[in-house]
């Protein structure tokens, strides 16, 4: 029986994968994945051309059944990045949908097309799955501080995270997960595809995000929605103007946001339109999921909740000493340990060692913890913690206040060197009306009226849009 997918081989006719008009039952997915898994015998690492298509899910499941590490490849990657990934990970094969045109760096690899129809299951079924420490995925980081690093994620971490989330979210095989997330990241592939399959449920992938597509899927049996803040921002806008979208969101069992903090203004707008609260969770490629607001707990808007079962979380100061927290104000770096952690950075023992303090992983994320044990992310240590005039200031707190101004559509806060303060606060603003933006003084006063005066922006810059990555995260290094 499958270690990662205990429900997959039960022969169920219930949909497992629903991509547009393509629907694969659990039985059909199992047959296709087993047939492909047997063809992967003897391979080391296998790259998967991770388009938002059912072939990507079949390929990933087949590799995991065969004990072959999956390297999900972003179809939007540039040539330089692809060459680095191929050279660094040395895959022996590329899996792709039939007819997919691959870039030069991948076209040179041996190729196997992923079929959705497999006919009768081969004699003997799937190969024996490997042990819990065997690599399941090699996911490449964004490479903000150098070439992307291959994060080696073992089967143990995938299983531990999905089971912990099942506990936190009361996630069962009856759930239908709706999303439009990329399938080359942990959020879309592990949580959004492998999660429903481990539970024996259904994933309904929209292909391309739109508020109307979300409403259609949730109105047609969807129970859980996974999204990122940019998606929920668009849903908040749409739900306020369209009763059908508001009703569809209200009918979902769970609305989950991740990959970046969801601004409080969008929380409030969605709740006002639907009566439902969005819950947030926190994780990263190296740790899978660490914390979440629980489905069975009181609301904790603006936080990423409490540690998941089996996961330990602590805050440390700049010297690495644990800080007490619990007051909702003391900022520390998040460190994590537990069965959810990655094994290593592929071929980078130096980077792996530097990422750990003993058995605690240094996340580089800054947070506070309140009296209920809920964590609130302040931002990245490298880009979101501003040291100005002797104060430590979290960029996220200022961004949330800026977003409450009626003239602000989007906001980001960074630091710039300052000879007097050490660092000064810079606000980057996308105005709602570019022909009549709010003044810099108006925005500075707006922040100073709600936060301590040392948190007000010293400089305001206006943009047509903020630079973002595939998951909607603002690329603050590009702003700097």
C-alpha positions as a Markdown table, in Angstrom:
| # | Residue | x | y | z |
|---|---|---|---|---|
| 1 | Unk | 0.0 | 0.0 | 0.0 |
| 2 | Unk | 1.2 | 3.5 | -0.8 |
| 3 | Unk | 3.0 | 5.3 | 2.1 |
| 4 | Unk | 2.1 | 8.8 | 0.8 |
| 5 | Unk | -1.2 | 7.9 | -0.9 |
| 6 | Unk | -3.0 | 5.3 | 1.2 |
| 7 | Unk | -6.3 | 6.0 | -0.5 |
| 8 | Unk | -5.2 | 6.0 | -4.1 |
| 9 | Unk | -5.4 | 2.3 | -4.9 |
| 10 | Unk | -9.0 | 1.7 | -3.6 |
| 11 | Unk | -10.4 | 1.8 | -7.1 |
| 12 | Unk | -12.6 | 4.7 | -6.4 |
| 13 | Unk | -14.5 | 6.4 | -9.2 |
| 14 | Unk | -14.5 | 9.7 | -7.2 |
| 15 | Unk | -12.6 | 12.5 | -9.0 |
| 16 | Unk | -9.0 | 12.9 | -7.9 |
| 17 | Unk | -7.8 | 15.5 | -10.4 |
| 18 | Unk | -10.1 | 18.0 | -12.0 |
| 19 | Unk | -8.4 | 20.4 | -14.5 |
| 20 | Unk | -10.8 | 22.3 | -16.7 |
| 21 | Unk | -12.8 | 19.7 | -18.6 |
| 22 | Unk | -10.3 | 16.9 | -17.8 |
| 23 | Unk | -11.3 | 14.7 | -14.8 |
| 24 | Unk | -9.3 | 11.7 | -13.6 |
| 25 | Unk | -10.8 | 9.4 | -11.0 |
| 26 | Unk | -8.7 | 7.9 | -8.2 |
| 27 | Unk | -8.7 | 4.6 | -10.1 |
| 28 | Unk | -7.6 | 6.2 | -13.3 |
| 29 | Unk | -4.9 | 8.3 | -11.7 |
| 30 | Unk | -3.6 | 5.2 | -9.9 |
| 31 | Unk | -3.4 | 3.2 | -13.1 |
| 32 | Unk | -1.7 | 6.0 | -15.0 |
| 33 | Unk | 0.8 | 6.7 | -12.2 |
| 34 | Unk | 1.7 | 3.1 | -11.6 |
| 35 | Unk | 2.3 | 2.5 | -15.3 |
| 36 | Unk | 4.6 | 5.5 | -15.4 |
| 37 | Unk | 6.3 | 4.6 | -12.1 |
| 38 | Unk | 7.3 | 1.2 | -13.5 |
| 39 | Unk | 8.9 | 2.9 | -16.5 |
| 40 | Unk | 11.0 | 5.1 | -14.1 |
| 41 | Unk | 12.8 | 2.2 | -12.5 |
| 42 | Unk | 16.5 | 2.7 | -12.4 |
| 43 | Unk | 16.4 | 6.5 | -12.7 |
| 44 | Unk | 18.0 | 8.8 | -10.1 |
| 45 | Unk | 16.4 | 12.3 | -10.3 |
| 46 | Unk | 13.7 | 13.2 | -12.7 |
| 47 | Unk | 12.7 | 16.7 | -13.8 |
| 48 | Unk | 9.0 | 17.5 | -14.4 |
| 49 | Unk | 7.9 | 20.3 | -16.7 |
| 50 | Unk | 5.4 | 21.6 | -14.2 |
| 51 | Unk | 2.6 | 23.2 | -16.3 |
| 52 | Unk | -0.8 | 23.7 | -14.7 |
| 53 | Unk | -2.1 | 20.4 | -16.2 |
| 54 | Unk | -3.1 | 17.0 | -15.0 |
| 55 | Unk | 0.1 | 15.5 | -16.5 |
| 56 | Unk | 2.1 | 17.3 | -13.9 |
| 57 | Unk | 0.2 | 15.7 | -11.1 |
| 58 | Unk | 0.4 | 12.2 | -12.7 |
| 59 | Unk | 4.2 | 12.7 | -13.2 |
| 60 | Unk | 4.7 | 13.8 | -9.6 |
| 61 | Unk | 2.7 | 10.9 | -8.1 |
| 62 | Unk | 4.5 | 8.4 | -10.4 |
| 63 | Unk | 7.9 | 9.6 | -9.3 |
| 64 | Unk | 6.9 | 9.4 | -5.6 |
| 65 | Unk | 5.5 | 5.9 | -6.0 |
| 66 | Unk | 8.7 | 4.9 | -7.8 |
| 67 | Unk | 11.0 | 6.5 | -5.2 |
| 68 | Unk | 12.5 | 8.8 | -7.7 |
| 69 | Unk | 13.1 | 12.4 | -6.5 |
| 70 | Unk | 10.9 | 15.0 | -8.4 |
| 71 | Unk | 12.5 | 18.2 | -9.7 |
| 72 | Unk | 9.5 | 20.5 | -10.5 |
| 73 | Unk | 10.6 | 23.0 | -13.2 |
| 74 | Unk | 9.0 | 26.4 | -13.6 |
| 75 | Unk | 7.9 | 26.7 | -17.3 |
| 76 | Unk | 8.6 | 30.5 | -17.0 |
| 77 | Unk | 12.2 | 30.0 | -15.9 |
| 78 | Unk | 14.8 | 31.9 | -17.9 |
| 79 | Unk | 17.5 | 30.1 | -19.9 |
| 80 | Unk | 20.3 | 30.9 | -17.4 |
| 81 | Unk | 18.2 | 29.6 | -14.4 |
| 82 | Unk | 17.3 | 26.4 | -16.4 |
| 83 | Unk | 20.9 | 25.7 | -17.2 |
| 84 | Unk | 21.8 | 26.1 | -13.5 |
| 85 | Unk | 19.1 | 23.7 | -12.4 |
| 86 | Unk | 19.9 | 21.1 | -14.9 |
| 87 | Unk | 23.6 | 21.3 | -14.2 |
| 88 | Unk | 23.1 | 21.3 | -10.4 |
| 89 | Unk | 20.6 | 18.5 | -10.1 |
| 90 | Unk | 21.7 | 16.3 | -13.1 |
| 91 | Unk | 18.3 | 14.8 | -13.9 |
| 92 | Unk | 18.4 | 11.6 | -16.0 |
| 93 | Unk | 15.0 | 12.3 | -17.6 |
| 94 | Unk | 12.4 | 15.0 | -18.2 |
| 95 | Unk | 8.7 | 14.2 | -18.0 |
| 96 | Unk | 6.4 | 16.5 | -19.9 |
| 97 | Unk | 2.9 | 16.5 | -21.4 |
| 98 | Unk | 2.7 | 15.2 | -25.0 |
| 99 | Unk | 3.4 | 18.0 | -27.5 |
| 100 | Unk | 5.0 | 20.3 | -25.0 |
| 101 | Unk | 7.8 | 22.3 | -26.5 |
| 102 | Unk | 10.8 | 22.4 | -24.1 |
| 103 | Unk | 13.5 | 25.0 | -24.0 |
| 104 | Unk | 17.1 | 24.1 | -25.1 |
| 105 | Unk | 18.4 | 23.3 | -21.6 |
| 106 | Unk | 15.7 | 20.7 | -21.1 |
| 107 | Unk | 15.4 | 19.5 | -24.7 |
| 108 | Unk | 18.8 | 17.9 | -24.5 |
| 109 | Unk | 17.6 | 15.6 | -21.8 |
| 110 | Unk | 16.1 | 12.2 | -22.5 |
| 111 | Unk | 12.3 | 12.8 | -22.6 |
| 112 | Unk | 9.3 | 10.7 | -21.6 |
| 113 | Unk | 5.8 | 12.0 | -22.3 |
| 114 | Unk | 3.3 | 11.7 | -19.4 |
| 115 | Unk | 0.2 | 9.8 | -20.5 |
| 116 | Unk | -3.2 | 10.2 | -18.7 |
| 117 | Unk | -4.5 | 6.8 | -19.9 |
| 118 | Unk | -2.7 | 3.7 | -18.9 |
| 119 | Unk | -5.1 | 0.8 | -19.7 |
| 120 | Unk | -4.8 | -2.2 | -17.4 |
| 121 | Unk | -2.6 | -1.9 | -14.4 |
| 122 | Unk | 0.8 | -3.7 | -15.0 |
| 123 | Unk | 1.3 | -7.0 | -13.2 |
| 124 | Unk | 2.8 | -6.4 | -9.8 |
| 125 | Unk | 1.5 | -2.9 | -9.3 |
| 126 | Unk | 3.8 | -0.1 | -8.2 |
| 127 | Unk | 7.4 | -0.6 | -7.1 |
| 128 | Unk | 7.9 | -0.6 | -3.3 |
| 129 | Unk | 8.0 | 2.9 | -2.0 |
| 130 | Unk | 11.2 | 4.0 | -0.2 |
| 131 | Unk | 11.6 | 4.9 | 3.4 |
| 132 | Unk | 10.7 | 8.2 | 5.1 |
| 133 | Unk | 14.1 | 9.8 | 4.7 |
| 134 | Unk | 14.4 | 9.1 | 1.0 |
| 135 | Unk | 14.2 | 12.3 | -1.1 |
| 136 | Unk | 10.7 | 13.1 | -2.4 |
| 137 | Unk | 11.3 | 16.5 | -4.1 |
| 138 | Unk | 14.2 | 18.8 | -5.0 |
| 139 | Unk | 12.6 | 22.3 | -5.1 |
| 140 | Unk | 14.8 | 25.2 | -6.2 |
| 141 | Unk | 14.6 | 28.4 | -4.2 |
| 142 | Unk | 14.2 | 31.8 | -5.7 |
| 143 | Unk | 17.9 | 32.6 | -5.6 |
| 144 | Unk | 17.6 | 36.1 | -4.1 |
| 145 | Unk | 21.1 | 35.8 | -2.6 |
| 146 | Unk | 22.8 | 33.9 | -5.4 |
| 147 | Unk | 22.1 | 31.0 | -7.7 |
| 148 | Unk | 19.0 | 29.0 | -6.7 |
| 149 | Unk | 19.6 | 26.2 | -4.2 |
| 150 | Unk | 18.1 | 22.8 | -4.5 |
| 151 | Unk | 16.1 | 22.0 | -1.4 |
| 152 | Unk | 16.0 | 18.3 | -0.8 |
| 153 | Unk | 12.6 | 17.4 | 0.8 |
| 154 | Unk | 12.2 | 13.8 | 2.1 |
| 155 | Unk | 9.0 | 11.7 | 2.1 |
| 156 | Unk | 8.9 | 12.2 | 5.8 |
| 157 | Unk | 8.5 | 16.0 | 5.6 |
| 158 | Unk | 5.7 | 15.8 | 3.0 |
| 159 | Unk | 3.7 | 13.2 | 5.0 |
| 160 | Unk | 4.2 | 15.0 | 8.3 |
| 161 | Unk | 3.1 | 18.4 | 6.9 |
| 162 | Unk | 0.0 | 17.1 | 5.2 |
| 163 | Unk | -1.1 | 15.1 | 8.3 |
| 164 | Unk | -0.5 | 18.1 | 10.6 |
| 165 | Unk | -2.6 | 20.3 | 8.3 |
| 166 | Unk | -5.3 | 17.6 | 8.2 |
| 167 | Unk | -5.5 | 18.0 | 12.0 |
| 168 | Unk | -5.4 | 21.8 | 12.0 |
| 169 | Unk | -7.9 | 22.2 | 9.1 |
| 170 | Unk | -10.1 | 19.1 | 9.8 |
| 171 | Unk | -9.2 | 18.1 | 6.3 |
| 172 | Unk | -10.9 | 14.9 | 5.0 |
| 173 | Unk | -11.4 | 12.9 | 1.9 |
| 174 | Unk | -14.8 | 14.7 | 1.4 |
| 175 | Unk | -13.0 | 18.0 | 0.7 |
| 176 | Unk | -12.6 | 19.4 | -2.8 |
| 177 | Unk | -9.6 | 21.8 | -2.8 |
| 178 | Unk | -9.9 | 24.7 | -5.3 |
| 179 | Unk | -6.9 | 26.6 | -6.4 |
| 180 | Unk | -5.0 | 28.1 | -9.4 |
| 181 | Unk | -1.5 | 28.0 | -7.9 |
| 182 | Unk | 1.7 | 27.1 | -9.8 |
| 183 | Unk | 2.7 | 23.5 | -9.6 |
| 184 | Unk | 6.4 | 24.1 | -9.2 |
| 185 | Unk | 6.2 | 25.4 | -5.6 |
| 186 | Unk | 5.4 | 23.7 | -2.3 |
| 187 | Unk | 2.1 | 25.6 | -2.0 |
| 188 | Unk | 0.6 | 24.5 | -5.3 |
| 189 | Unk | 2.1 | 21.0 | -5.7 |
| 190 | Unk | 2.5 | 19.6 | -2.1 |
| 191 | Unk | -0.4 | 21.3 | -0.4 |
| 192 | Unk | -2.7 | 21.8 | -3.4 |
| 193 | Unk | -2.2 | 18.5 | -5.2 |
| 194 | Unk | -0.5 | 15.9 | -3.0 |
| 195 | Unk | -2.6 | 17.1 | 0.0 |
| 196 | Unk | -6.0 | 16.2 | -1.5 |
| 197 | Unk | -4.6 | 12.9 | -2.9 |
| 198 | Unk | -3.2 | 11.9 | 0.5 |
| 199 | Unk | -6.6 | 12.5 | 2.1 |
| 200 | Unk | -8.5 | 10.6 | -0.7 |
| 201 | Unk | -10.2 | 13.8 | -1.8 |
| 202 | Unk | -10.2 | 16.0 | -5.0 |
| 203 | Unk | -8.1 | 18.8 | -6.3 |
| 204 | Unk | -9.9 | 21.2 | -8.7 |
| 205 | Unk | -7.3 | 23.3 | -10.5 |
| 206 | Unk | -8.5 | 26.3 | -12.3 |
| 207 | Unk | -5.6 | 26.6 | -14.7 |
| 208 | Unk | -5.7 | 30.4 | -14.5 |
| 209 | Unk | -6.9 | 32.4 | -11.6 |
| 210 | Unk | -10.0 | 34.6 | -11.9 |
| 211 | Unk | -12.6 | 35.5 | -9.2 |
| 212 | Unk | -15.3 | 34.2 | -11.6 |
| 213 | Unk | -13.5 | 30.9 | -11.9 |
| 214 | Unk | -13.2 | 30.6 | -8.2 |
| 215 | Unk | -16.9 | 31.3 | -7.7 |
| 216 | Unk | -17.8 | 28.7 | -10.3 |
| 217 | Unk | -15.7 | 26.0 | -8.7 |
| 218 | Unk | -16.8 | 26.7 | -5.1 |
| 219 | Unk | -20.4 | 26.8 | -6.2 |
| 220 | Unk | -19.9 | 23.4 | -7.9 |
| 221 | Unk | -18.9 | 21.4 | -4.8 |
| 222 | Unk | -15.6 | 23.1 | -3.8 |
| 223 | Unk | -15.1 | 23.1 | 0.0 |
| 224 | Unk | -11.6 | 24.6 | 0.5 |
| 225 | Unk | -9.9 | 27.5 | -1.4 |
| 226 | Unk | -6.1 | 27.9 | -1.4 |
| 227 | Unk | -4.7 | 31.2 | -2.6 |
| 228 | Unk | -2.0 | 33.9 | -2.1 |
| 229 | Unk | -2.6 | 37.5 | -1.0 |
| 230 | Unk | -2.8 | 38.9 | -4.6 |
| 231 | Unk | -5.6 | 36.5 | -5.3 |
| 232 | Unk | -7.5 | 37.3 | -2.2 |
| 233 | Unk | -7.0 | 41.0 | -2.9 |
| 234 | Unk | -8.8 | 40.5 | -6.2 |
| 235 | Unk | -11.4 | 38.4 | -4.6 |
| 236 | Unk | -12.0 | 41.1 | -2.0 |
| 237 | Unk | -12.5 | 43.6 | -4.8 |
| 238 | Unk | -14.8 | 41.3 | -6.7 |
| 239 | Unk | -16.9 | 40.1 | -3.7 |
| 240 | Unk | -17.7 | 43.7 | -2.7 |
| 241 | Unk | -19.3 | 44.3 | -6.1 |
| 242 | Unk | -20.7 | 40.8 | -7.1 |
| 243 | Unk | -23.1 | 39.0 | -4.8 |
| 244 | Unk | -22.5 | 35.7 | -6.7 |
| 245 | Unk | -18.8 | 35.7 | -5.9 |
| 246 | Unk | -19.5 | 36.8 | -2.3 |
| 247 | Unk | -22.0 | 33.9 | -1.9 |
| 248 | Unk | -19.6 | 31.4 | -3.3 |
| 249 | Unk | -16.8 | 32.4 | -0.9 |
| 250 | Unk | -19.3 | 32.3 | 2.0 |
| 251 | Unk | -20.2 | 28.8 | 1.1 |
| 252 | Unk | -16.7 | 27.4 | 1.3 |
| 253 | Unk | -15.7 | 25.4 | 4.4 |
| 254 | Unk | -12.3 | 27.0 | 4.6 |
| 255 | Unk | -10.5 | 29.9 | 2.9 |
| 256 | Unk | -6.7 | 29.6 | 3.3 |
| 257 | Unk | -4.1 | 32.2 | 2.3 |
| 258 | Unk | -0.3 | 31.6 | 2.3 |
| 259 | Unk | 3.1 | 32.4 | 0.8 |
| 260 | Unk | 3.0 | 36.0 | 2.1 |
| 261 | Unk | 1.1 | 37.9 | 4.8 |
| 262 | Unk | -2.5 | 38.9 | 3.8 |
| 263 | Unk | -3.1 | 42.6 | 4.5 |
| 264 | Unk | -5.6 | 43.3 | 7.2 |
| 265 | Unk | -7.6 | 45.5 | 4.8 |
| 266 | Unk | -8.3 | 42.4 | 2.6 |
| 267 | Unk | -9.2 | 40.3 | 5.6 |
| 268 | Unk | -11.8 | 42.9 | 6.6 |
| 269 | Unk | -13.2 | 43.4 | 3.1 |
| 270 | Unk | -13.7 | 39.7 | 2.6 |
| 271 | Unk | -15.3 | 39.3 | 6.0 |
| 272 | Unk | -17.6 | 42.2 | 5.4 |
| 273 | Unk | -18.7 | 40.9 | 2.0 |
| 274 | Unk | -19.0 | 37.2 | 2.9 |
| 275 | Unk | -19.2 | 36.8 | 6.7 |
| 276 | Unk | -16.3 | 34.5 | 6.4 |
| 277 | Unk | -12.7 | 34.9 | 7.7 |
| 278 | Unk | -9.6 | 33.9 | 5.8 |
| 279 | Unk | -7.2 | 31.8 | 7.8 |
| 280 | Unk | -3.4 | 32.0 | 7.3 |
| 281 | Unk | -0.6 | 29.5 | 7.6 |
| 282 | Unk | 3.1 | 29.9 | 7.5 |
| 283 | Unk | 5.8 | 27.8 | 5.8 |
| 284 | Unk | 8.7 | 27.7 | 3.4 |
| 285 | Unk | 10.3 | 25.3 | 1.0 |
| 286 | Unk | 12.9 | 24.2 | 3.6 |
| 287 | Unk | 10.3 | 23.6 | 6.4 |
| 288 | Unk | 7.1 | 22.7 | 4.6 |
| 289 | Unk | 4.4 | 24.1 | 6.9 |
| 290 | Unk | 5.2 | 25.4 | 10.4 |
| 291 | Unk | 2.1 | 27.1 | 11.8 |
| 292 | Unk | -1.6 | 27.7 | 11.0 |
| 293 | Unk | -4.7 | 29.3 | 12.4 |
| 294 | Unk | -6.8 | 26.2 | 13.2 |
| 295 | Unk | -10.2 | 25.6 | 11.8 |
| 296 | Unk | -11.5 | 24.7 | 15.3 |
| 297 | Unk | -10.0 | 27.7 | 17.1 |
| 298 | Unk | -11.1 | 31.3 | 17.7 |
| 299 | Unk | -10.3 | 33.7 | 14.9 |
| 300 | Unk | -6.7 | 35.0 | 14.9 |
| 301 | Unk | -6.8 | 37.5 | 12.0 |
| 302 | Unk | -3.5 | 39.0 | 11.2 |
| 303 | Unk | -1.5 | 36.1 | 12.6 |
| 304 | Unk | -0.3 | 32.8 | 11.1 |
| 305 | Unk | -1.6 | 30.9 | 14.1 |
| 306 | Unk | 0.1 | 28.4 | 16.3 |
| 307 | Unk | 2.7 | 25.6 | 15.7 |
| 308 | Unk | 1.3 | 22.6 | 13.9 |
| 309 | Unk | 1.3 | 19.2 | 15.7 |
| 310 | Unk | 4.9 | 17.9 | 15.9 |
| 311 | Unk | 6.5 | 21.2 | 15.0 |
| 312 | Unk | 8.5 | 23.3 | 17.5 |
| 313 | Unk | 8.8 | 27.1 | 16.9 |
| 314 | Unk | 10.9 | 29.6 | 18.9 |
| 315 | Unk | 11.9 | 33.3 | 18.5 |
| 316 | Unk | 15.6 | 34.3 | 19.0 |
| 317 | Unk | 17.4 | 37.6 | 19.2 |
| 318 | Unk | 20.3 | 38.8 | 17.1 |
| 319 | Unk | 22.7 | 36.8 | 19.2 |
| 320 | Unk | 20.6 | 33.6 | 18.8 |
| 321 | Unk | 19.3 | 33.6 | 22.3 |
| 322 | Unk | 15.6 | 32.6 | 22.7 |
| 323 | Unk | 13.3 | 35.5 | 23.6 |
| 324 | Unk | 10.2 | 35.0 | 25.8 |
| 325 | Unk | 7.7 | 36.7 | 23.5 |
| 326 | Unk | 4.1 | 36.4 | 24.4 |
| 327 | Unk | 3.5 | 40.1 | 24.6 |
| 328 | Unk | 2.7 | 40.6 | 20.9 |
| 329 | Unk | 5.5 | 43.2 | 20.6 |
| 330 | Unk | 8.9 | 41.5 | 21.0 |
| 331 | Unk | 10.4 | 40.8 | 17.6 |
| 332 | Unk | 12.6 | 37.8 | 17.1 |
| 333 | Unk | 13.8 | 35.5 | 14.3 |
| 334 | Unk | 11.7 | 32.3 | 13.8 |
| 335 | Unk | 13.6 | 29.1 | 14.3 |
| 336 | Unk | 11.9 | 25.7 | 13.6 |
| 337 | Unk | 12.5 | 22.0 | 14.3 |
| 338 | Unk | 10.5 | 18.9 | 13.7 |
| 339 | Unk | 9.7 | 16.2 | 11.1 |
| 340 | Unk | 8.7 | 18.8 | 8.5 |
| 341 | Unk | 12.3 | 20.0 | 7.8 |
| 342 | Unk | 14.2 | 19.4 | 4.7 |
| 343 | Unk | 17.3 | 17.2 | 4.6 |
| 344 | Unk | 19.9 | 19.4 | 2.9 |
| 345 | Unk | 20.7 | 21.9 | 0.1 |
| 346 | Unk | 21.7 | 19.7 | -2.8 |
| 347 | Unk | 25.5 | 19.6 | -3.0 |
| 348 | Unk | 25.9 | 22.5 | -0.6 |
| 349 | Unk | 27.0 | 21.2 | 2.8 |
| 350 | Unk | 28.3 | 24.7 | 3.7 |
| 351 | Unk | 24.9 | 26.3 | 3.1 |
| 352 | Unk | 23.1 | 23.5 | 4.9 |
| 353 | Unk | 25.3 | 23.9 | 8.0 |
| 354 | Unk | 24.9 | 27.7 | 8.0 |
| 355 | Unk | 21.1 | 27.3 | 7.9 |
| 356 | Unk | 21.0 | 25.5 | 11.2 |
| 357 | Unk | 21.6 | 26.4 | 14.9 |
| 358 | Unk | 22.0 | 22.9 | 16.2 |
| 359 | Unk | 18.9 | 21.2 | 15.1 |
| 360 | Unk | 16.9 | 24.4 | 14.8 |
| 361 | Unk | 16.5 | 25.8 | 11.3 |
| 362 | Unk | 17.1 | 29.5 | 10.9 |
| 363 | Unk | 14.2 | 30.7 | 8.8 |
| 364 | Unk | 15.3 | 34.4 | 8.4 |
| 365 | Unk | 11.7 | 35.4 | 9.1 |
| 366 | Unk | 10.9 | 37.9 | 11.9 |
| 367 | Unk | 7.8 | 37.6 | 14.0 |
| 368 | Unk | 6.1 | 38.4 | 17.3 |
| 369 | Unk | 4.1 | 35.9 | 19.5 |
| 370 | Unk | 1.0 | 36.9 | 21.4 |
| 371 | Unk | -0.4 | 35.6 | 24.7 |
| 372 | Unk | -2.5 | 33.0 | 22.8 |
| 373 | Unk | 0.7 | 31.6 | 21.2 |
| 374 | Unk | -0.1 | 32.9 | 17.8 |
| 375 | Unk | 2.7 | 34.2 | 15.6 |
| 376 | Unk | 2.5 | 37.4 | 13.5 |
| 377 | Unk | 5.0 | 37.7 | 10.7 |
| 378 | Unk | 6.9 | 41.0 | 10.7 |
| 379 | Unk | 8.9 | 40.2 | 7.5 |
| 380 | Unk | 12.2 | 38.9 | 6.3 |
| 381 | Unk | 15.2 | 39.6 | 8.4 |
| 382 | Unk | 17.1 | 40.7 | 5.3 |
| 383 | Unk | 14.5 | 43.0 | 3.8 |
| 384 | Unk | 11.6 | 43.7 | 6.2 |
| 385 | Unk | 13.3 | 44.5 | 9.5 |
| 386 | Unk | 14.2 | 48.2 | 9.6 |
| 387 | Unk | 16.6 | 49.6 | 12.2 |
| 388 | Unk | 15.9 | 53.3 | 12.5 |
| 389 | Unk | 16.9 | 55.6 | 15.3 |
| 390 | Unk | 17.6 | 52.8 | 17.7 |
| 391 | Unk | 14.2 | 51.1 | 17.0 |
| 392 | Unk | 13.5 | 47.8 | 15.3 |
| 393 | Unk | 10.5 | 48.3 | 13.0 |
| 394 | Unk | 8.6 | 45.7 | 11.0 |
| 395 | Unk | 7.8 | 46.7 | 7.5 |
| 396 | Unk | 4.5 | 44.8 | 7.5 |
| 397 | Unk | 3.0 | 46.8 | 10.2 |
| 398 | Unk | 3.5 | 50.0 | 8.3 |
| 399 | Unk | 2.3 | 48.4 | 5.0 |
| 400 | Unk | -1.0 | 47.4 | 6.7 |
| 401 | Unk | -1.6 | 51.0 | 7.9 |
| 402 | Unk | -0.8 | 52.5 | 4.5 |
| 403 | Unk | -3.3 | 50.1 | 2.8 |
| 404 | Unk | -6.1 | 51.5 | 5.0 |
| 405 | Unk | -5.7 | 54.9 | 3.2 |
| 406 | Unk | -8.5 | 55.2 | 0.6 |
| 407 | Unk | -6.0 | 56.5 | -2.0 |
| 408 | Unk | -3.7 | 53.5 | -1.8 |
| 409 | Unk | -4.1 | 50.4 | -3.9 |
| 410 | Unk | -0.8 | 48.6 | -3.0 |
| 411 | Unk | 2.0 | 49.4 | -0.6 |
| 412 | Unk | 5.5 | 48.1 | 0.2 |
| 413 | Unk | 8.0 | 49.4 | 2.8 |
| 414 | Unk | 11.7 | 49.1 | 2.6 |
| 415 | Unk | 14.8 | 50.7 | 4.2 |
| 416 | Unk | 17.4 | 53.1 | 2.8 |
| 417 | Unk | 20.7 | 54.1 | 4.4 |
| 418 | Unk | 20.4 | 57.3 | 6.5 |
| 419 | Unk | 23.4 | 59.1 | 8.0 |
| 420 | Unk | 21.4 | 60.2 | 11.1 |
| 421 | Unk | 19.0 | 57.3 | 11.7 |
| 422 | Unk | 21.0 | 54.4 | 10.4 |
| 423 | Unk | 18.1 | 53.4 | 8.1 |
| 424 | Unk | 15.1 | 55.5 | 7.0 |
| 425 | Unk | 11.7 | 54.1 | 6.1 |
| 426 | Unk | 10.7 | 54.3 | 2.4 |
| 427 | Unk | 7.1 | 53.7 | 1.3 |
| 428 | Unk | 6.4 | 52.5 | -2.2 |
| 429 | Unk | 2.9 | 53.3 | -3.3 |
| 430 | Unk | 0.6 | 52.2 | -6.1 |
| 431 | Unk | -2.2 | 54.8 | -6.0 |
| 432 | Unk | -5.8 | 53.9 | -6.7 |
| 433 | Unk | -6.1 | 56.8 | -9.0 |
| 434 | Unk | -2.8 | 57.6 | -10.7 |
| 435 | Unk | -4.2 | 60.9 | -11.9 |
| 436 | Unk | -4.8 | 62.1 | -8.4 |
| 437 | Unk | -2.5 | 60.2 | -5.9 |
| 438 | Unk | -2.4 | 61.2 | -2.2 |
| 439 | Unk | 0.5 | 63.4 | -1.3 |
| 440 | Unk | 3.6 | 62.1 | 0.5 |
| 441 | Unk | 2.8 | 64.3 | 3.5 |
| 442 | Unk | -0.8 | 62.9 | 3.6 |
| 443 | Unk | 0.5 | 59.4 | 3.7 |
| 444 | Unk | 3.2 | 60.2 | 6.3 |
| 445 | Unk | 0.6 | 61.8 | 8.5 |
| 446 | Unk | -1.8 | 58.8 | 8.0 |
| 447 | Unk | 0.9 | 56.4 | 9.4 |
| 448 | Unk | 1.9 | 58.8 | 12.2 |
| 449 | Unk | -1.7 | 59.1 | 13.3 |
| 450 | Unk | -2.0 | 55.3 | 13.9 |
| 451 | Unk | 1.5 | 54.2 | 14.8 |
| 452 | Unk | 4.4 | 55.6 | 16.9 |
| 453 | Unk | 6.0 | 58.6 | 15.2 |
| 454 | Unk | 9.3 | 56.7 | 14.6 |
| 455 | Unk | 7.4 | 54.3 | 12.2 |
| 456 | Unk | 6.3 | 57.0 | 9.8 |
| 457 | Unk | 7.8 | 56.9 | 6.3 |
| 458 | Unk | 10.6 | 59.5 | 5.7 |
| 459 | Unk | 10.3 | 59.1 | 2.0 |
| 460 | Unk | 7.4 | 58.1 | -0.3 |
| 461 | Unk | 7.8 | 56.9 | -3.9 |
| 462 | Unk | 4.9 | 56.2 | -6.4 |
| 463 | Unk | 4.9 | 53.3 | -8.9 |
| 464 | Unk | 2.5 | 52.0 | -11.5 |
| 465 | Unk | 2.9 | 48.5 | -10.0 |
| 466 | Unk | 5.0 | 46.6 | -7.5 |
| 467 | Unk | 7.4 | 43.9 | -8.8 |
| 468 | Unk | 6.2 | 40.4 | -7.8 |
| 469 | Unk | 7.3 | 36.8 | -8.3 |
| 470 | Unk | 5.1 | 33.9 | -9.4 |
| 471 | Unk | 3.6 | 33.5 | -6.0 |
| 472 | Unk | 2.6 | 37.2 | -5.7 |
| 473 | Unk | 5.4 | 38.1 | -3.2 |
| 474 | Unk | 6.8 | 41.6 | -3.6 |
| 475 | Unk | 10.4 | 41.6 | -4.8 |
| 476 | Unk | 11.7 | 44.2 | -2.4 |
| 477 | Unk | 15.3 | 43.8 | -3.6 |
| 478 | Unk | 14.2 | 45.1 | -7.0 |
| 479 | Unk | 12.7 | 48.2 | -5.2 |
| 480 | Unk | 15.9 | 48.8 | -3.4 |
